[in-house]
Amino acid sequence: MPLQLSALYLGLSCLYLWLDAHGDFPLSFLLKILPLLLLSGWVLRAAPVRSHLSLLAALAFSMLGDVLLALDGQRLFVFGLGAFLLAHLSYLVAMRPFAGHRPLLLLPYAAFAAGVLSLMWPGLGAMAVPVLGYIGVILTMSYGTWCSSRRNIWLVGGGLLFISSDCLIGLNRFWQPLPGAGLWIMLSYYAAQYALVRGLLTSQPAPPNSA
């Protein structure tokens, strides 16, 4: 992303974080998705639409999830969860082709998921199945950043940051309130989206045997 657009993305993200820290404000959902609209514009400028349909779909589903959670984070939580699940699947498609598997990486992912689930499990109740499904998808997305032939530090970092953001959401909602949770959730979320998009747009698929 050109320096000016990166600075604008940072500014819009910080503006939302600052306003959100001071309580609800009118049309918060619109300001919340402005950084992602900017990313979508960058994608559209980078190449023909058909070349990045999956990436644009990932951003579109993310914005849908943002709007749903901003409108009513309690009643619409499961629908927001579904929107982000589709976003992660779209990111996975955008990472193709994959260069190979890295089985040893599954161990830290599994250990991390088990630790977080052990804290959240007593509070999940009826949300246990949707949350388990969602955790499986986001871990697969992040693992896919390591296996993608487009692998680079931005892509891998974006996947890990997305896990961090969603982990904070889960712990804050199903375990116990975390100090400054809203700030850290959105900070890591905006950083994750930027990193994933930058990683996908600035990389070229490597040969299948380069993993």
C-alpha positions as CSV (number, residue, x, y, z in Angstrom):
1,M,0.0,0.0,0.0
2,P,1.3,3.5,-0.8
3,L,2.6,5.4,2.2
4,Q,-0.2,7.9,2.0
5,L,-2.9,5.2,2.0
6,S,-1.2,3.4,4.9
7,A,-1.1,6.6,6.9
8,L,-4.8,7.2,6.1
9,Y,-5.6,3.6,7.2
10,L,-3.8,4.2,10.4
11,G,-5.5,7.5,11.0
12,L,-9.0,6.1,10.4
13,S,-8.3,3.2,12.6
14,C,-7.0,5.4,15.4
15,L,-10.0,7.7,15.0
16,Y,-12.4,4.8,15.5
17,L,-10.5,3.5,18.5
18,W,-10.4,6.9,20.1
19,L,-14.2,7.6,19.6
20,D,-15.1,4.0,20.7
21,A,-13.1,4.4,23.9
22,H,-15.3,7.4,24.8
23,G,-18.6,5.4,24.5
24,D,-21.2,4.9,21.8
25,F,-21.5,7.5,19.0
26,P,-23.8,7.9,16.0
27,L,-23.1,5.8,12.9
28,S,-20.2,4.0,14.7
29,F,-20.6,1.1,12.4
30,L,-19.8,3.3,9.4
31,L,-16.6,4.6,10.8
32,K,-15.7,1.1,12.0
33,I,-15.7,-0.2,8.4
34,L,-14.0,2.8,6.8
35,P,-10.5,1.3,7.2
36,L,-11.6,-1.9,5.4
37,L,-13.3,0.1,2.7
38,L,-10.0,1.7,2.1
39,L,-8.3,-1.7,1.9
40,S,-10.9,-2.7,-0.6
41,G,-10.1,0.3,-2.7
42,W,-6.5,-0.6,-2.6
43,V,-7.3,-4.1,-3.8
44,L,-9.4,-2.8,-6.7
45,R,-6.5,-0.5,-7.7
46,A,-4.0,-3.3,-7.6
47,A,-5.4,-5.6,-10.2
48,P,-8.7,-6.5,-12.1
49,V,-11.5,-7.4,-9.8
50,R,-11.6,-11.0,-11.1
51,S,-8.0,-11.5,-9.9
52,H,-8.9,-10.8,-6.3
53,L,-12.5,-11.9,-5.8
54,S,-11.7,-14.0,-2.8
55,L,-9.8,-11.2,-1.1
56,L,-12.6,-8.7,-1.8
57,A,-15.1,-11.3,-0.4
58,A,-13.0,-11.7,2.8
59,L,-13.1,-7.9,3.3
60,A,-16.8,-7.8,2.5
61,F,-17.7,-10.5,5.0
62,S,-15.5,-8.9,7.6
63,M,-17.3,-5.6,7.1
64,L,-20.7,-7.4,7.4
65,G,-19.5,-8.9,10.7
66,D,-18.3,-5.5,11.9
67,V,-21.7,-3.9,11.2
68,L,-23.6,-6.7,12.8
69,L,-21.6,-6.6,16.0
70,A,-21.7,-2.8,16.1
71,L,-25.5,-2.7,15.7
72,D,-26.2,-5.3,18.5
73,G,-23.2,-7.3,19.7
74,Q,-25.4,-9.4,22.0
75,R,-28.3,-10.5,19.8
76,L,-26.4,-10.6,16.5
77,F,-23.2,-12.2,17.9
78,V,-23.8,-15.6,16.2
79,F,-24.5,-13.9,12.9
80,G,-21.4,-11.8,13.2
81,L,-19.5,-15.0,14.0
82,G,-20.8,-16.5,10.8
83,A,-19.8,-13.5,8.7
84,F,-16.2,-13.7,10.0
85,L,-16.1,-17.5,9.5
86,L,-16.9,-16.8,5.8
87,A,-14.2,-14.1,5.8
88,H,-11.6,-16.6,7.0
89,L,-12.7,-19.1,4.4
90,S,-12.4,-16.5,1.7
91,Y,-8.9,-15.6,2.9
92,L,-8.0,-19.3,2.7
93,V,-9.1,-19.4,-0.9
94,A,-7.1,-16.2,-1.6
95,M,-3.9,-17.8,-0.3
96,R,-4.0,-20.5,-3.0
97,P,-1.9,-22.3,-4.3
98,F,-0.5,-24.0,-1.3
99,A,3.1,-25.2,-1.4
100,G,2.9,-28.0,1.2
101,H,2.0,-28.9,4.8
102,R,4.0,-28.1,8.0
103,P,2.7,-30.7,10.5
104,L,4.9,-29.6,13.4
105,L,3.2,-26.2,13.4
106,L,-0.1,-27.9,14.3
107,L,1.2,-28.6,17.8
108,P,1.5,-25.0,19.0
109,Y,-1.8,-24.2,17.4
110,A,-3.5,-27.1,19.1
111,A,-1.9,-26.3,22.4
112,F,-3.0,-22.7,22.2
113,A,-6.6,-23.6,21.3
114,A,-6.8,-26.1,24.1
115,G,-5.6,-23.6,26.6
116,V,-8.1,-20.9,25.5
117,L,-10.9,-23.4,25.3
118,S,-10.2,-24.6,28.8
119,L,-10.8,-21.1,30.1
120,M,-13.9,-20.4,28.0
121,W,-15.6,-23.7,28.1
122,P,-17.6,-23.2,31.4
123,G,-19.2,-20.1,29.9
124,L,-19.9,-21.2,26.4
125,G,-23.2,-23.1,27.0
126,A,-25.3,-23.2,23.8
127,M,-22.5,-21.4,21.9
128,A,-20.1,-24.3,22.3
129,V,-20.7,-25.8,18.9
130,P,-20.6,-22.5,16.9
131,V,-17.5,-21.4,18.8
132,L,-15.7,-24.7,18.3
133,G,-16.4,-24.5,14.5
134,Y,-15.2,-20.9,14.4
135,I,-12.0,-21.7,16.2
136,G,-11.3,-24.6,13.8
137,V,-11.7,-22.3,10.8
138,I,-9.6,-19.4,12.1
139,L,-6.8,-21.7,13.1
140,T,-6.9,-23.3,9.7
141,M,-6.7,-19.8,8.1
142,S,-3.7,-18.9,10.2
143,Y,-2.0,-22.2,9.6
144,G,-2.7,-21.7,5.9
145,T,-0.6,-18.5,5.9
146,W,2.4,-20.8,6.6
147,C,1.6,-23.3,3.9
148,S,0.7,-20.8,1.2
149,S,3.0,-20.4,-1.8
150,R,2.5,-16.6,-1.2
151,R,3.9,-16.9,2.3
152,N,5.6,-13.8,3.7
153,I,6.0,-12.1,7.0
154,W,2.9,-9.9,6.4
155,L,0.7,-12.9,5.6
156,V,1.8,-15.0,8.6
157,G,1.7,-12.0,10.9
158,G,-1.9,-11.2,9.8
159,G,-3.0,-14.7,10.6
160,L,-1.5,-14.6,14.1
161,L,-2.9,-11.1,14.8
162,F,-6.4,-12.3,13.8
163,I,-6.2,-15.2,16.2
164,S,-5.1,-12.7,18.9
165,S,-8.0,-10.4,18.3
166,D,-10.6,-13.2,18.3
167,C,-9.0,-14.8,21.3
168,L,-9.5,-11.6,23.2
169,I,-13.1,-11.4,22.1
170,G,-13.7,-15.0,23.3
171,L,-12.0,-14.6,26.6
172,N,-13.7,-11.3,27.3
173,R,-17.1,-12.7,26.5
174,F,-17.0,-16.2,27.8
175,W,-14.4,-16.2,30.6
176,Q,-14.1,-12.8,32.3
177,P,-13.9,-9.1,31.4
178,L,-10.4,-8.1,30.4
179,P,-9.0,-4.6,31.1
180,G,-8.9,-2.5,27.9
181,A,-10.3,-5.4,25.9
182,G,-12.1,-3.2,23.3
183,L,-9.0,-1.3,22.5
184,W,-6.7,-4.4,22.1
185,I,-9.4,-6.3,20.2
186,M,-9.8,-3.6,17.5
187,L,-6.1,-2.7,17.4
188,S,-5.1,-6.3,16.7
189,Y,-8.0,-6.6,14.3
190,Y,-7.1,-3.6,12.1
191,A,-3.5,-4.7,12.1
192,A,-4.5,-8.2,11.0
193,Q,-6.6,-7.0,8.1
194,Y,-3.9,-4.6,6.9
195,A,-1.2,-7.3,7.2
196,L,-3.2,-10.0,5.4
197,V,-4.2,-7.7,2.5
198,R,-0.6,-6.4,2.2
199,G,0.8,-9.9,2.3
200,L,-1.5,-11.1,-0.4
201,L,-1.0,-8.1,-2.7
202,T,2.7,-7.8,-2.5
203,S,3.5,-11.5,-2.9
204,Q,3.8,-13.8,-5.9
205,P,3.0,-17.5,-5.7
206,A,6.3,-19.5,-5.2
207,P,7.0,-22.8,-7.0
208,P,5.3,-25.7,-5.3
209,N,8.7,-27.2,-4.2
210,S,9.9,-24.0,-2.4
211,A,8.1,-24.6,0.9
